[in-house]
Amino acid sequence: MVRAPKILVMGAGLIGLSTAEALQRRGAEVTVTDARSDVMHGTSYSNSGMIHPSQSRPWHSSGDESFDRDATKAVLRLAKDSQGLLLERFQSLGLGEALTRPAGCYQIFENSLEAQAAQEFYLSVGIEADLVSDAIKTLGHLALHFPADRSGDAYAYGRALQERLSENGAVFIYKASDLKLRQGRNGVTAQLRGHIFHCDHVVICTGPQSAEVLAQLGLSLPLTQARGFAVNFDRPNLELAEQPIMDAQSHSAMTVLGNTLRFSGTVGEASAQPLLKRWFHLAPDVMSAVAPAREIWSGLRPVSPRGRPYISGTSIPHLWVNTGHGHMGWSLCAGSGELMAEMIMDGKEDARFGFNG
Protein backbone atom coordinates (compact mmCIF):
# COMPACT_ATOMS: atom_id res chain seq x y z
CA MET A 1 0.00 0.00 0.00
CA VAL A 2 1.38 3.41 -1.03
CA ARG A 3 1.88 5.81 1.89
CA ALA A 4 0.01 9.13 1.64
CA PRO A 5 2.44 12.01 1.18
CA LYS A 6 2.74 14.39 4.14
CA ILE A 7 2.56 17.99 2.97
CA LEU A 8 3.06 21.19 4.94
CA VAL A 9 1.20 24.21 3.57
CA MET A 10 2.39 27.53 4.98
CA GLY A 11 -0.37 30.13 4.91
CA ALA A 12 -4.07 29.86 5.78
CA GLY A 13 -5.54 32.44 3.43
CA LEU A 14 -7.47 31.76 0.24
CA ILE A 15 -4.46 30.42 -1.64
CA GLY A 16 -3.16 28.20 1.18
CA LEU A 17 -6.59 26.77 2.02
CA SER A 18 -7.37 26.12 -1.64
CA THR A 19 -4.01 24.39 -2.08
CA ALA A 20 -4.53 22.27 1.03
CA GLU A 21 -8.02 21.29 -0.10
CA ALA A 22 -6.85 20.24 -3.57
CA LEU A 23 -4.00 18.20 -2.07
CA GLN A 24 -6.24 16.54 0.49
CA ARG A 25 -8.71 15.54 -2.22
CA ARG A 26 -5.85 13.68 -3.90
CA GLY A 27 -5.06 11.74 -0.74
CA ALA A 28 -2.32 13.83 0.89
CA GLU A 29 -1.99 14.28 4.64
CA VAL A 30 -2.03 18.03 5.09
CA THR A 31 -0.78 20.32 7.85
CA VAL A 32 -1.52 24.03 7.50
CA THR A 33 0.35 26.69 9.47
CA ASP A 34 -0.21 30.41 9.77
CA ALA A 35 1.50 33.21 11.68
CA ARG A 36 -1.87 34.60 12.78
CA SER A 37 -4.40 33.29 15.27
CA ASP A 38 -6.88 31.89 12.73
CA VAL A 39 -7.54 31.29 9.04
CA MET A 40 -8.36 34.18 6.69
CA HIS A 41 -6.84 36.83 8.97
CA GLY A 42 -4.29 38.19 6.52
CA THR A 43 -4.66 39.55 2.98
CA SER A 44 -7.81 37.46 2.42
CA TYR A 45 -9.73 38.82 5.41
CA SER A 46 -11.81 41.70 4.02
CA ASN A 47 -11.80 40.80 0.34
CA SER A 48 -13.86 42.83 -2.14
CA GLY A 49 -15.87 39.73 -3.04
CA MET A 50 -15.30 40.00 -6.79
CA ILE A 51 -14.56 36.86 -8.78
CA HIS A 52 -13.49 38.77 -11.84
CA PRO A 53 -11.58 37.07 -14.66
CA SER A 54 -12.17 40.37 -16.48
CA GLN A 55 -9.52 42.04 -14.29
CA SER A 56 -6.66 39.73 -15.28
CA ARG A 57 -4.69 42.62 -16.73
CA PRO A 58 -1.71 43.63 -14.52
CA TRP A 59 -2.25 46.85 -12.60
CA HIS A 60 1.35 47.92 -13.15
CA SER A 61 2.39 47.92 -16.79
CA SER A 62 5.85 46.58 -17.62
CA GLY A 63 6.13 49.04 -20.49
CA ASP A 64 6.10 46.12 -22.95
CA GLU A 65 2.60 45.77 -24.43
CA SER A 66 3.27 42.27 -25.76
CA PHE A 67 4.56 41.13 -22.35
CA ASP A 68 1.52 42.59 -20.57
CA ARG A 69 -0.87 41.02 -23.07
CA ASP A 70 0.73 37.58 -22.65
CA ALA A 71 0.49 37.92 -18.88
CA THR A 72 -3.15 38.93 -19.14
CA LYS A 73 -4.02 35.95 -21.32
CA ALA A 74 -2.24 33.49 -19.00
CA VAL A 75 -3.97 34.86 -15.89
CA LEU A 76 -7.31 35.02 -17.72
CA ARG A 77 -7.17 31.32 -18.62
CA LEU A 78 -6.40 30.40 -15.03
CA ALA A 79 -9.12 32.76 -13.75
CA LYS A 80 -11.76 31.16 -15.97
CA ASP A 81 -10.76 27.68 -14.81
CA SER A 82 -10.75 28.90 -11.22
CA GLN A 83 -14.21 30.44 -11.51
CA GLY A 84 -15.68 27.13 -12.66
CA LEU A 85 -14.03 25.33 -9.74
CA LEU A 86 -15.27 27.95 -7.26
CA LEU A 87 -18.85 27.48 -8.42
CA GLU A 88 -18.47 23.73 -7.86
CA ARG A 89 -17.01 24.32 -4.39
CA PHE A 90 -19.85 26.70 -3.47
CA GLN A 91 -22.25 23.88 -4.23
CA SER A 92 -20.36 21.22 -2.27
CA LEU A 93 -19.79 23.52 0.72
CA GLY A 94 -23.43 24.58 0.91
CA LEU A 95 -22.76 28.23 0.10
CA GLY A 96 -26.01 28.85 -1.71
CA GLU A 97 -25.91 32.65 -1.35
CA ALA A 98 -22.91 32.84 -3.65
CA LEU A 99 -24.71 30.76 -6.29
CA THR A 100 -27.83 32.94 -6.25
CA ARG A 101 -26.05 36.30 -6.45
CA PRO A 102 -26.62 38.06 -9.80
CA ALA A 103 -23.77 37.48 -12.22
CA GLY A 104 -21.61 40.30 -13.52
CA CYS A 105 -19.50 43.22 -12.34
CA TYR A 106 -19.39 46.85 -13.47
CA GLN A 107 -16.36 49.10 -13.95
CA ILE A 108 -17.08 52.81 -14.01
CA PHE A 109 -15.19 55.53 -15.86
CA GLU A 110 -15.46 59.30 -15.72
CA ASN A 111 -14.02 59.70 -19.20
CA SER A 112 -15.70 58.13 -22.26
CA LEU A 113 -12.42 57.91 -24.19
CA GLU A 114 -10.84 55.90 -21.36
CA ALA A 115 -13.87 53.62 -21.24
CA GLN A 116 -13.71 52.98 -24.98
CA ALA A 117 -9.96 52.33 -24.89
CA ALA A 118 -10.42 49.88 -22.02
CA GLN A 119 -13.23 48.12 -23.88
CA GLU A 120 -11.00 47.70 -26.94
CA PHE A 121 -8.32 46.05 -24.81
CA TYR A 122 -10.78 43.72 -23.06
CA LEU A 123 -12.31 42.61 -26.34
CA SER A 124 -8.85 42.06 -27.86
CA VAL A 125 -7.98 39.44 -25.20
CA GLY A 126 -11.38 37.73 -25.29
CA ILE A 127 -13.20 39.43 -22.39
CA GLU A 128 -16.82 40.38 -23.03
CA ALA A 129 -17.33 44.02 -22.02
CA ASP A 130 -20.41 46.12 -22.83
CA LEU A 131 -20.68 49.90 -22.45
CA VAL A 132 -23.65 50.75 -20.23
CA SER A 133 -25.00 53.41 -17.87
CA ASP A 134 -27.65 52.94 -15.18
CA ALA A 135 -28.79 55.05 -12.24
CA ILE A 136 -28.42 52.17 -9.76
CA LYS A 137 -26.08 49.61 -11.29
CA THR A 138 -23.41 52.10 -12.36
CA LEU A 139 -24.40 55.03 -10.09
CA GLY A 140 -25.24 56.99 -13.22
CA HIS A 141 -21.68 56.77 -14.58
CA LEU A 142 -20.54 55.34 -17.90
CA ALA A 143 -19.35 51.82 -17.23
CA LEU A 144 -18.24 48.54 -18.72
CA HIS A 145 -20.32 45.52 -17.78
CA PHE A 146 -18.58 42.15 -17.53
CA PRO A 147 -21.41 39.59 -17.66
CA ALA A 148 -19.13 36.60 -17.06
CA ASP A 149 -17.83 37.87 -13.70
CA ARG A 150 -19.29 36.64 -10.40
CA SER A 151 -19.08 37.60 -6.73
CA GLY A 152 -19.32 36.05 -3.29
CA ASP A 153 -18.15 36.27 0.31
CA ALA A 154 -14.50 35.17 0.30
CA TYR A 155 -14.28 35.05 4.09
CA ALA A 156 -17.27 32.71 4.38
CA TYR A 157 -15.73 30.50 1.70
CA GLY A 158 -12.38 30.31 3.50
CA ARG A 159 -14.06 29.39 6.80
CA ALA A 160 -16.07 26.68 5.07
CA LEU A 161 -12.91 25.28 3.45
CA GLN A 162 -11.17 25.20 6.84
CA GLU A 163 -14.06 23.24 8.35
CA ARG A 164 -14.03 20.75 5.46
CA LEU A 165 -10.28 20.28 5.74
CA SER A 166 -10.47 19.73 9.51
CA GLU A 167 -13.32 17.23 9.16
CA ASN A 168 -11.17 15.26 6.74
CA GLY A 169 -8.14 15.17 9.03
CA ALA A 170 -6.08 18.24 8.21
CA VAL A 171 -4.09 19.74 11.10
CA PHE A 172 -4.02 23.52 11.63
CA ILE A 173 -1.27 25.24 13.62
CA TYR A 174 -1.72 28.95 14.34
CA LYS A 175 0.58 31.65 15.75
CA ALA A 176 3.43 29.95 13.90
CA SER A 177 5.44 33.06 13.08
CA ASP A 178 8.58 31.40 14.42
CA LEU A 179 8.42 28.45 12.02
CA LYS A 180 11.84 27.96 10.42
CA LEU A 181 12.74 26.15 7.22
CA ARG A 182 16.01 24.31 6.69
CA GLN A 183 17.36 22.64 3.58
CA GLY A 184 18.20 18.99 4.14
CA ARG A 185 19.65 16.22 2.04
CA ASN A 186 16.28 15.23 0.61
CA GLY A 187 14.46 18.55 0.55
CA VAL A 188 13.20 20.85 3.28
CA THR A 189 12.48 20.37 6.96
CA ALA A 190 10.41 22.71 9.10
CA GLN A 191 10.95 23.41 12.78
CA LEU A 192 8.44 25.02 15.14
CA ARG A 193 8.79 25.39 18.91
CA GLY A 194 11.35 22.63 19.06
CA HIS A 195 9.30 20.23 16.96
CA ILE A 196 10.64 19.12 13.56
CA PHE A 197 8.13 18.38 10.81
CA HIS A 198 9.17 15.48 8.64
CA CYS A 199 7.19 16.14 5.48
CA ASP A 200 7.49 15.09 1.87
CA HIS A 201 6.70 18.54 0.48
CA VAL A 202 6.46 22.14 1.70
CA VAL A 203 4.27 24.68 -0.10
CA ILE A 204 4.77 28.40 0.54
CA CYS A 205 1.44 30.26 0.35
CA THR A 206 2.28 33.09 2.72
CA GLY A 207 1.27 35.95 0.44
CA PRO A 208 3.29 39.12 0.99
CA GLN A 209 5.60 37.30 3.45
CA SER A 210 6.57 34.64 0.87
CA ALA A 211 9.81 36.32 -0.18
CA GLU A 212 10.89 36.58 3.46
CA VAL A 213 10.12 32.89 4.07
CA LEU A 214 12.07 31.76 1.00
CA ALA A 215 15.01 33.98 1.95
CA GLN A 216 15.61 31.59 4.88
CA LEU A 217 16.72 29.08 2.24
CA GLY A 218 18.74 31.53 0.18
CA LEU A 219 16.08 31.95 -2.52
CA SER A 220 15.20 35.38 -3.89
CA LEU A 221 11.56 35.73 -4.93
CA PRO A 222 10.77 38.94 -6.87
CA LEU A 223 7.68 40.18 -5.06
CA THR A 224 6.36 43.57 -4.07
CA GLN A 225 3.67 44.47 -1.54
CA ALA A 226 0.72 46.67 -2.49
CA ARG A 227 -1.31 47.89 0.46
CA GLY A 228 -5.07 48.01 0.18
CA PHE A 229 -7.90 49.09 2.48
CA ALA A 230 -11.44 47.98 3.19
CA VAL A 231 -14.14 49.89 5.05
CA ASN A 232 -17.26 48.02 6.15
CA PHE A 233 -20.58 49.72 6.82
CA ASP A 234 -24.00 48.41 7.75
CA ARG A 235 -25.99 48.28 4.54
CA PRO A 236 -28.09 51.47 4.32
CA ASN A 237 -31.79 51.51 3.51
CA LEU A 238 -31.26 52.36 -0.15
CA GLU A 239 -31.69 50.56 -3.44
CA LEU A 240 -28.18 49.29 -4.22
CA ALA A 241 -26.71 47.23 -7.02
CA GLU A 242 -26.26 43.59 -6.07
CA GLN A 243 -23.34 43.32 -8.49
CA PRO A 244 -20.01 44.88 -7.48
CA ILE A 245 -19.10 48.27 -8.92
CA MET A 246 -15.41 48.91 -9.63
CA ASP A 247 -13.76 52.28 -10.12
CA ALA A 248 -11.15 52.16 -12.86
CA GLN A 249 -9.28 55.23 -11.60
CA SER A 250 -8.67 54.20 -7.98
CA HIS A 251 -8.62 50.40 -8.34
CA SER A 252 -11.36 50.15 -5.74
CA ALA A 253 -14.87 48.76 -5.52
CA MET A 254 -18.23 48.98 -3.80
CA THR A 255 -19.71 45.59 -2.91
CA VAL A 256 -22.88 44.54 -1.12
CA LEU A 257 -22.31 41.35 0.90
CA GLY A 258 -25.41 40.44 2.87
CA ASN A 259 -25.98 43.20 5.41
CA THR A 260 -22.55 44.72 4.76
CA LEU A 261 -21.67 47.50 2.34
CA ARG A 262 -17.95 47.30 1.66
CA PHE A 263 -15.65 49.79 -0.03
CA SER A 264 -12.28 48.22 -0.75
CA GLY A 265 -9.13 48.54 -2.78
CA THR A 266 -6.73 51.36 -3.72
CA VAL A 267 -3.00 50.93 -4.12
CA GLY A 268 -0.16 53.05 -2.75
CA GLU A 269 -2.27 54.91 -0.21
CA ALA A 270 -1.29 55.35 3.45
CA SER A 271 -4.81 55.34 4.89
CA ALA A 272 -8.45 54.59 4.03
CA GLN A 273 -9.19 58.31 3.65
CA PRO A 274 -8.54 58.50 -0.13
CA LEU A 275 -10.79 55.46 -0.63
CA LEU A 276 -13.68 57.09 1.22
CA LYS A 277 -13.08 60.45 -0.44
CA ARG A 278 -13.20 58.85 -3.87
CA TRP A 279 -16.50 57.11 -3.17
CA PHE A 280 -17.99 60.29 -1.68
CA HIS A 281 -17.31 61.73 -5.13
CA LEU A 282 -18.66 58.73 -7.05
CA ALA A 283 -21.63 57.85 -4.85
CA PRO A 284 -22.53 60.87 -2.68
CA ASP A 285 -26.10 59.67 -1.97
CA VAL A 286 -24.85 56.29 -0.76
CA MET A 287 -22.07 57.71 1.39
CA SER A 288 -24.41 60.27 2.95
CA ALA A 289 -26.82 57.48 3.95
CA VAL A 290 -24.38 55.20 5.79
CA ALA A 291 -23.86 55.16 9.53
CA PRO A 292 -20.28 55.40 10.90
CA ALA A 293 -18.00 52.64 9.65
CA ARG A 294 -18.25 49.33 11.47
CA GLU A 295 -14.69 48.26 10.62
CA ILE A 296 -11.63 49.61 8.81
CA TRP A 297 -9.08 47.06 7.68
CA SER A 298 -5.78 47.15 5.82
CA GLY A 299 -3.74 44.41 4.21
CA LEU A 300 -0.87 43.81 1.78
CA ARG A 301 -1.34 42.19 -1.60
CA PRO A 302 1.59 40.11 -2.93
CA VAL A 303 2.38 41.38 -6.43
CA SER A 304 4.60 39.65 -8.96
CA PRO A 305 6.40 42.06 -11.30
CA ARG A 306 5.69 39.58 -14.13
CA GLY A 307 1.96 40.30 -13.92
CA ARG A 308 1.16 36.69 -13.10
CA PRO A 309 1.47 34.59 -9.93
CA TYR A 310 4.17 32.08 -9.06
CA ILE A 311 2.75 28.53 -9.02
CA SER A 312 5.80 26.38 -9.27
CA GLY A 313 8.50 24.20 -7.87
CA THR A 314 11.82 25.74 -6.84
CA SER A 315 15.49 24.84 -7.20
CA ILE A 316 15.19 23.03 -3.86
CA PRO A 317 13.59 19.58 -4.20
CA HIS A 318 10.08 19.22 -2.74
CA LEU A 319 9.77 22.97 -2.04
CA TRP A 320 6.94 24.73 -3.85
CA VAL A 321 5.56 28.24 -4.07
CA ASN A 322 2.01 29.50 -4.70
CA THR A 323 1.91 33.27 -4.27
CA GLY A 324 2.04 36.65 -6.03
CA HIS A 325 -1.64 36.83 -7.03
CA GLY A 326 -1.96 40.58 -6.41
CA HIS A 327 -5.56 41.78 -6.71
CA MET A 328 -6.64 38.41 -8.18
CA GLY A 329 -6.41 36.15 -5.10
CA TRP A 330 -10.14 35.43 -4.77
CA SER A 331 -10.51 35.02 -8.54
CA LEU A 332 -7.53 32.65 -8.85
CA CYS A 333 -7.51 30.72 -5.57
CA ALA A 334 -9.34 27.54 -6.60
CA GLY A 335 -7.49 27.22 -9.90
CA SER A 336 -4.12 27.96 -8.30
CA GLY A 337 -4.68 25.32 -5.61
CA GLU A 338 -5.74 22.78 -8.21
CA LEU A 339 -2.72 23.49 -10.42
CA MET A 340 -0.34 23.25 -7.45
CA ALA A 341 -1.84 19.89 -6.42
CA GLU A 342 -1.53 18.60 -9.98
CA MET A 343 2.14 19.54 -10.02
CA ILE A 344 2.92 17.90 -6.68
CA MET A 345 0.72 14.83 -6.86
CA ASP A 346 0.47 14.18 -10.61
CA GLY A 347 3.78 15.53 -11.94
CA LYS A 348 2.12 18.16 -14.13
CA GLU A 349 4.35 20.89 -15.56
CA ASP A 350 3.21 24.41 -16.40
CA ALA A 351 5.81 27.00 -17.35
CA ARG A 352 3.33 29.91 -17.43
CA PHE A 353 3.69 30.52 -13.69
CA GLY A 354 7.23 29.28 -13.10
CA PHE A 355 9.66 30.64 -10.52
CA ASN A 356 13.27 30.44 -11.63
CA GLY A 357 14.82 30.20 -8.21
VOGU-3710 file (C-alpha; in Angstrom, 3 decimals, decimal comma):
1> mvrapkilvm> 0,000/0,000/0,000  1,378/3,408/-1,025  1,879/5,815/1,889  0,006/9,127/1,645  2,443/12,013/1,182  2,743/14,390/4,137  2,556/17,991/2,970  3,062/21,193/4,939  1,197/24,212/3,571  2,386/27,527/4,982
11> gagliglsta> -0,367/30,132/4,909  -4,068/29,863/5,776  -5,540/32,445/3,433  -7,471/31,756/0,242  -4,456/30,419/-1,641  -3,165/28,198/1,184  -6,588/26,771/2,023  -7,373/26,119/-1,640  -4,007/24,393/-2,083  -4,526/22,274/1,031
21> ealqrrgaev> -8,021/21,285/-0,099  -6,854/20,236/-3,575  -3,996/18,202/-2,074  -6,243/16,542/0,488  -8,711/15,544/-2,221  -5,850/13,684/-3,904  -5,063/11,742/-0,738  -2,319/13,826/0,886  -1,994/14,280/4,643  -2,025/18,034/5,091
31> tvtdarsdvm> -0,778/20,323/7,855  -1,517/24,033/7,503  0,350/26,690/9,471  -0,213/30,413/9,775  1,497/33,210/11,684  -1,868/34,603/12,782  -4,404/33,285/15,273  -6,880/31,892/12,733  -7,537/31,292/9,039  -8,362/34,176/6,690
41> hgtsysnsgm> -6,840/36,825/8,972  -4,290/38,191/6,519  -4,658/39,552/2,977  -7,805/37,462/2,416  -9,730/38,816/5,405  -11,814/41,696/4,015  -11,798/40,802/0,344  -13,860/42,830/-2,142  -15,867/39,729/-3,036  -15,304/40,002/-6,789
51> ihpsqsrpwh> -14,560/36,855/-8,776  -13,487/38,766/-11,838  -11,583/37,073/-14,664  -12,175/40,371/-16,475  -9,520/42,035/-14,294  -6,661/39,726/-15,280  -4,689/42,625/-16,734  -1,711/43,634/-14,525  -2,248/46,853/-12,598  1,349/47,915/-13,148
61> ssgdesfdrd> 2,393/47,923/-16,793  5,853/46,578/-17,616  6,130/49,043/-20,490  6,096/46,121/-22,953  2,598/45,775/-24,428  3,267/42,274/-25,759  4,559/41,132/-22,348  1,523/42,590/-20,571  -0,872/41,015/-23,075  0,726/37,579/-22,653
71> atkavlrlak> 0,492/37,918/-18,878  -3,154/38,932/-19,139  -4,016/35,945/-21,318  -2,242/33,486/-19,000  -3,972/34,855/-15,894  -7,308/35,019/-17,720  -7,172/31,318/-18,619  -6,397/30,402/-15,028  -9,121/32,756/-13,748  -11,763/31,163/-15,970
81> dsqglllerf> -10,759/27,677/-14,810  -10,752/28,898/-11,217  -14,209/30,441/-11,514  -15,682/27,131/-12,660  -14,027/25,331/-9,744  -15,272/27,951/-7,263  -18,851/27,476/-8,422  -18,475/23,728/-7,859  -17,008/24,321/-4,392  -19,853/26,702/-3,469
91> qslglgealt> -22,251/23,877/-4,227  -20,363/21,223/-2,267  -19,789/23,525/0,720  -23,427/24,578/0,912  -22,756/28,234/0,099  -26,011/28,849/-1,708  -25,915/32,648/-1,349  -22,911/32,841/-3,647  -24,706/30,763/-6,288  -27,828/32,940/-6,253
101> rpagcyqife> -26,050/36,303/-6,450  -26,624/38,063/-9,802  -23,769/37,480/-12,222  -21,614/40,303/-13,520  -19,495/43,224/-12,339  -19,389/46,847/-13,470  -16,364/49,099/-13,954  -17,082/52,808/-14,013  -15,185/55,533/-15,859  -15,461/59,299/-15,722
111> nsleaqaaqe> -14,024/59,701/-19,204  -15,698/58,133/-22,255  -12,422/57,910/-24,192  -10,836/55,904/-21,360  -13,871/53,623/-21,239  -13,714/52,982/-24,981  -9,963/52,326/-24,892  -10,423/49,883/-22,016  -13,231/48,124/-23,878  -11,004/47,704/-26,936
121> fylsvgiead> -8,322/46,049/-24,809  -10,779/43,724/-23,063  -12,307/42,612/-26,337  -8,853/42,060/-27,865  -7,984/39,441/-25,204  -11,376/37,730/-25,293  -13,195/39,432/-22,385  -16,822/40,384/-23,035  -17,329/44,021/-22,021  -20,406/46,118/-22,834
131> lvsdaiktlg> -20,677/49,896/-22,448  -23,655/50,755/-20,227  -25,004/53,410/-17,868  -27,649/52,944/-15,179  -28,785/55,055/-12,242  -28,423/52,173/-9,758  -26,084/49,607/-11,293  -23,413/52,103/-12,363  -24,396/55,026/-10,093  -25,235/56,991/-13,224
141> hlalhfpadr> -21,683/56,775/-14,580  -20,543/55,344/-17,897  -19,346/51,821/-17,231  -18,237/48,540/-18,716  -20,324/45,520/-17,782  -18,575/42,149/-17,535  -21,410/39,591/-17,660  -19,128/36,596/-17,058  -17,831/37,867/-13,698  -19,294/36,644/-10,403
151> sgdayaygra> -19,076/37,600/-6,732  -19,315/36,051/-3,290  -18,147/36,267/0,310  -14,497/35,165/0,300  -14,275/35,054/4,093  -17,275/32,706/4,381  -15,733/30,501/1,695  -12,382/30,311/3,499  -14,062/29,395/6,795  -16,071/26,675/5,068
161> lqerlsenga> -12,912/25,282/3,454  -11,167/25,199/6,835  -14,058/23,240/8,345  -14,033/20,746/5,456  -10,279/20,281/5,736  -10,465/19,730/9,507  -13,323/17,233/9,155  -11,167/15,258/6,738  -8,142/15,172/9,033  -6,077/18,244/8,211
171> vfiykasdlk> -4,089/19,737/11,101  -4,022/23,516/11,629  -1,273/25,239/13,621  -1,719/28,949/14,341  0,582/31,647/15,745  3,426/29,949/13,902  5,436/33,063/13,075  8,575/31,398/14,425  8,418/28,448/12,017  11,841/27,958/10,422
181> lrqgrngvta> 12,738/26,151/7,221  16,008/24,310/6,686  17,362/22,639/3,584  18,199/18,989/4,145  19,652/16,220/2,040  16,276/15,227/0,611  14,464/18,554/0,548  13,196/20,846/3,280  12,475/20,367/6,960  10,407/22,709/9,098
191> qlrghifhcd> 10,950/23,410/12,784  8,439/25,020/15,140  8,786/25,387/18,907  11,353/22,632/19,062  9,304/20,229/16,957  10,644/19,125/13,558  8,126/18,377/10,810  9,165/15,481/8,638  7,194/16,142/5,482  7,488/15,085/1,865
201> hvvictgpqs> 6,700/18,544/0,480  6,465/22,140/1,705  4,270/24,682/-0,098  4,769/28,403/0,542  1,439/30,260/0,348  2,280/33,087/2,718  1,266/35,947/0,442  3,294/39,122/0,988  5,602/37,304/3,452  6,569/34,638/0,874
211> aevlaqlgls> 9,813/36,324/-0,176  10,887/36,580/3,459  10,124/32,889/4,069  12,066/31,764/0,998  15,007/33,979/1,951  15,610/31,589/4,882  16,718/29,080/2,239  18,739/31,526/0,177  16,084/31,950/-2,516  15,197/35,382/-3,887
221> lpltqargfa> 11,565/35,731/-4,934  10,765/38,937/-6,873  7,685/40,180/-5,064  6,360/43,570/-4,066  3,674/44,471/-1,541  0,720/46,666/-2,487  -1,309/47,890/0,461  -5,069/48,014/0,179  -7,900/49,088/2,478  -11,438/47,976/3,190
231> vnfdrpnlel> -14,137/49,890/5,049  -17,256/48,021/6,151  -20,582/49,722/6,817  -23,997/48,405/7,747  -25,992/48,276/4,536  -28,090/51,470/4,319  -31,790/51,508/3,513  -31,262/52,357/-0,154  -31,686/50,556/-3,440  -28,176/49,294/-4,220
241> aeqpimdaqs> -26,711/47,231/-7,023  -26,264/43,587/-6,071  -23,339/43,319/-8,491  -20,010/44,875/-7,475  -19,095/48,267/-8,920  -15,408/48,906/-9,634  -13,763/52,281/-10,120  -11,147/52,161/-12,865  -9,279/55,225/-11,599  -8,671/54,202/-7,976
251> hsamtvlgnt> -8,616/50,398/-8,336  -11,357/50,154/-5,742  -14,866/48,758/-5,521  -18,227/48,984/-3,798  -19,713/45,593/-2,908  -22,882/44,538/-1,122  -22,305/41,352/0,900  -25,410/40,442/2,869  -25,983/43,197/5,415  -22,551/44,722/4,755
261> lrfsgtvgea> -21,673/47,502/2,340  -17,949/47,296/1,657  -15,648/49,790/-0,030  -12,282/48,216/-0,751  -9,135/48,541/-2,779  -6,731/51,357/-3,724  -3,002/50,934/-4,118  -0,156/53,046/-2,748  -2,274/54,906/-0,207  -1,291/55,353/3,446
271> saqpllkrwf> -4,815/55,339/4,888  -8,448/54,592/4,034  -9,192/58,305/3,647  -8,539/58,498/-0,127  -10,788/55,460/-0,632  -13,677/57,087/1,215  -13,080/60,453/-0,444  -13,204/58,847/-3,872  -16,501/57,114/-3,169  -17,994/60,290/-1,684
281> hlapdvmsav> -17,313/61,733/-5,129  -18,658/58,732/-7,054  -21,633/57,854/-4,849  -22,530/60,874/-2,676  -26,100/59,669/-1,970  -24,846/56,294/-0,762  -22,074/57,707/1,387  -24,406/60,267/2,954  -26,821/57,483/3,949  -24,381/55,200/5,787
291> apareiwsgl> -23,860/55,160/9,534  -20,278/55,405/10,900  -17,996/52,642/9,650  -18,250/49,332/11,469  -14,694/48,256/10,617  -11,630/49,609/8,814  -9,078/47,058/7,681  -5,783/47,148/5,817  -3,735/44,407/4,209  -0,873/43,806/1,783
301> rpvsprgrpy> -1,339/42,185/-1,602  1,585/40,113/-2,928  2,384/41,381/-6,433  4,602/39,647/-8,958  6,396/42,058/-11,301  5,692/39,583/-14,134  1,964/40,305/-13,925  1,157/36,693/-13,100  1,471/34,595/-9,931  4,174/32,079/-9,065
311> isgtsiphlw> 2,748/28,530/-9,025  5,804/26,377/-9,272  8,505/24,203/-7,869  11,822/25,744/-6,844  15,488/24,842/-7,201  15,189/23,029/-3,855  13,589/19,581/-4,196  10,076/19,224/-2,743  9,770/22,973/-2,043  6,944/24,734/-3,854
321> vntghghmgw> 5,558/28,240/-4,071  2,010/29,501/-4,697  1,909/33,275/-4,272  2,044/36,647/-6,032  -1,637/36,831/-7,028  -1,956/40,581/-6,408  -5,555/41,778/-6,711  -6,639/38,409/-8,180  -6,409/36,154/-5,105  -10,140/35,426/-4,775
331> slcagsgelm> -10,511/35,021/-8,542  -7,530/32,649/-8,850  -7,512/30,716/-5,567  -9,339/27,536/-6,595  -7,493/27,222/-9,896  -4,121/27,960/-8,298  -4,682/25,324/-5,612  -5,739/22,781/-8,215  -2,723/23,486/-10,423  -0,344/23,246/-7,452
341> aemimdgked> -1,841/19,893/-6,422  -1,532/18,595/-9,981  2,139/19,536/-10,020  2,924/17,903/-6,683  0,722/14,825/-6,863  0,467/14,178/-10,613  3,775/15,529/-11,936  2,122/18,164/-14,126  4,355/20,890/-15,555  3,212/24,410/-16,401
351> arfgfng> 5,812/27,000/-17,353  3,327/29,911/-17,428  3,687/30,519/-13,692  7,226/29,283/-13,102  9,660/30,641/-10,520  13,268/30,443/-11,626  14,821/30,202/-8,206
//
